Amino acid sequence: MNYRNYDNVNDAVKKNYMNARLMQNLNYVQRMRDTFSKPSFFLPYNLILEKLNNFVDLSDPDCNLPNIHHAFQSAEKAWDDGKPDWFVLGVFIHDFGKLLYLQDNDNRGQSLKNQWGIVGDTFVIGCKIPDSVVFPEFNELIDQYSELGIYEEGCGLDNVFVSYGHDEYLYQVLNSNQNKNTLPKEILYCIRYHSLYLHHRERAYNNLLNDYDREMIVLLQDFNGYDLYTKSKETYNLKEIGKKYLELWRKYFRLEGLYL
């Protein structure tokens, strides 16, 4: 998506990105990580589909369908391309973290109305935000760090703070002892950083990467192809196609649902 053509971007998109730049800071990210470090309620698989069918991403001008249809579009393309089933399942669930909207907290940007704490391209907090970020003019609204900021060169992405949203939330949910699963760590990495386009598309954080981050670039870029380029107006009978992915879910998850 080319957000530089502002004539094609609606006000809701710009407002979401502006609020994210203003409100996402170290204090906020640390607070959100602490707040959601332990899941607090269980949502069955069928209700996950239902709740995602109520969510439309305000940051995404390419898609005005409920998010669950995008999940099926992405996963079906990965399936058709013969990807491993763990990869397909990862693509299917990559946006399940958008269930953060169920918190219904406008002040934290975690509601249907205010989504700056859920969606949008992410960026590293605690170092200079690159000019290649979406809407770079919003960088002028905040105090900037130096190039490396609070980090050491080569520290690795798992040692930095990324603006908080559905990626980090789902990553931590999947790593909870309450949500035992056998998904490979590689697909969990893709889920965690798929919105960090400044890393895997712009290559703006090369000074922060460690060897594992560099090793994962190709898989992460492949994964993101199914996120970006599968959007269409196609919708699904959620009950029918949901059964297909429930079988795949059962292969990798101990429970038929998630603790969130």
N, C-alpha and C positions, 0 to 999 in steps of 0.2 A: 504494500500500500504506500502511495506517495502522498504524505500529508502536507507536503510543501505547497501543493496547489490548493490554497485556502478557499478558493471559490467552491470547491467540491466537498468541503468539510463543514458539517453543521455546527451550530453553537454548542450543542450538548457535548460533542467530541472535544472541542477546544476547552470548554469549561472543565471537563473531567481531567484533562492533562494539566491545565493551569493549577487546579486544586491539588493534584498529586505533587507538582513541583513545590507548591507552597507548604503543604502539610506533611509530606513524607520527609522525616528527618531521623537522626539517630534515636532520639527519645521515643518517637512514635514506633519505629521498627522494633526496638527492644521491648517496648510495652506490648506490642502485638504478638511477638514471639513468646513472651511470658504468658500472656492471656490465653493463647491457644496451644500451650505446650502439652496440655492434657485434654483429650476429647471429653465432652460432657454429656452427649446424648447420642442415641443410636438411630440411624435412619435406614430402613430396609431398602433393598435394591429397587423395588417398584416405586417407592416414594422418592428416591433419588431422581429417577426419570421424570416423575411427575413434577417435582420442584424445579428441575432444570427446564422443564417445559414452560415455566412461568418467568424465566429470566431472559431478557434481551440485553446484550452487551452495549452499553452507551458509548464505549470507546471505539467501536468497530463500525465504520461507515459502509463496509462491504457486505454486511449481513444484518438484516432486521428480523430474522427468524428467531424463535426461542432457541437457546443454546443446545438443547438436546439434539436437535436436528443436525446441527453442525458436528456434534460428536459422532453421530451415525454416518454422516457424509465422509468424514475424515477416516473413520475406521473401515468403512466399506471399501474405500479406495486402497488403503493399506492391505486389506484382505485380498482384493482383486490383483494386487501387485505381487502376491505371494510372500509377503513379509512374515517372519516368525510370529506365532500367536501371541507371545509376550509383547512384541512390538505393537501388534494390532490392539491388544488390550490397553497398552499404554496410551496409544493414540485416542482410543475410545474414552478413557477416563481423564485425559490431560486437563480438561477444564472443569472437572467436578469440584474443584476448590471454589468455584463461583457460588457454591452453596453458602458462602460467607454472607450472602445477602439475607439469609434467614436470621442473622443477628439483628437486622432491622435497626441499625444504629447510624443515623444520619451524620452525627458528629465525627464518627470514625471512618466515614466514607464506605460503610458496609450496609447498604440498603438498596432497594430498587431505585430510589431517587438519587442518592449520592453513591457513586461506585468507585471513587478515586482510591479507595483502600481495597479494591477487589480486582479491577481490570486495567488494561492499558499496558503499553511497553514499559518495562522496568528499567531501573538504572542503579548503579552502585552509590550508596550513601556513604559519605565520609571521605570522598576524594572529588576532584574536579569533574563536573558533569560535561561530557564532550559536546562540542558544537553540532555533532551529527545526531544528537538526540531529537526526538519528535518535538516540534515547536521550540527551537533553541532560544527564542526571544524570552521565554519564561524563565530562563536562567538568570536574567537580570533582576528578577524579583527576590532572589535569595542571596545570602552570603556564600561565596564559593570557597572550597578548599583548594589546596595546591594539587598538583598533578597526582601524587601518590596519597596525599592527605594523611590519614591516620594509619595507613598500611605500609607494609614492607614489600619491596619488589619480589615477585614470585611467591607471594603468600598463599595463593590458591583461592578460588571463588568460595570454597566452603569456609573460609576465614574472613569473609567480608560481609557487610550488611547490604542487602539488595532491597530496594523499595518493596514494601509489603503488599501482598495481594494473593490471588488464588493459587499461584505457583508454589510459594513457600508454604502456604497453609496446607495444600494437599500433600506436599512432600512430607511435612511433619506428621500429618494424619496417617499416611501410609507407613511411616516409620514407628508409629505407636505400637506398643505391645498389645493393645486391644484390637488392632487391625492386622493380625498375623497374615502374611502373604508370602509367596515365593517369587515375586517379581524380581528380575535381575537388577542389580544396583545401577546398571547402565541406563535402564529405562526410567528409573527414579531420578537420575541426574537430568535426563531430558525433560521430565515433568517439571523439575525445579527451575530450570533455566530457559524454558522455551520462549518466554516473553522478554528475555534479555537480549534483544536484537543488537544492542550496542556491542555485545560480545560476539555472538556467532555470525552476524551479518556485517557489521561495521568494523569489527576487530579493533574496537577502541580501548579494550582493557588488556592488551597483550602484556603490559608490564605487571599485571597482577596474577597472571596465570601460572599454574604449576604444570608439571609434566602430564598429570592426569587430565587437566582441563584441555591441554593441547591435543591429547590423544582422543578426546571425546568430541572434538569439533565436527568431524565428518558425520558421526551418528546424529548429533544434535541438529545439524543442517538438514540431514535426510528426514528426521522426525518433523522438523518444522515445515517441510514441504507439504506434509499432509494437513497441517494446521492452516496454512495460508492459501493453498491453491485448490482446495476442494469445496469452497463455498459456492452454493448454488441455491436455486429456489425449490429444490426437491425436498419434499417432506415425507415422513414415514408413518405407518401405522405403528405407534409406539409399543403396543401390546405384542404385535407379531414379531417385529425385529428385536424387541427387548428380550424375547425368549432365546433368540440365537446368541446374544451376548451374555445372557445369564449362564449359559453352558460354559462359555469361556471364562467367565467370572469364577465359577465353581472350581475350575482347574487351578486357579492361583490364589483364591481367597478362602480362608477357613469359614468365614461368616457370609451370609447372603445380605450384605449391607455394610455400612461403615459407622464407626463411632466418630462423631464430629465434634 
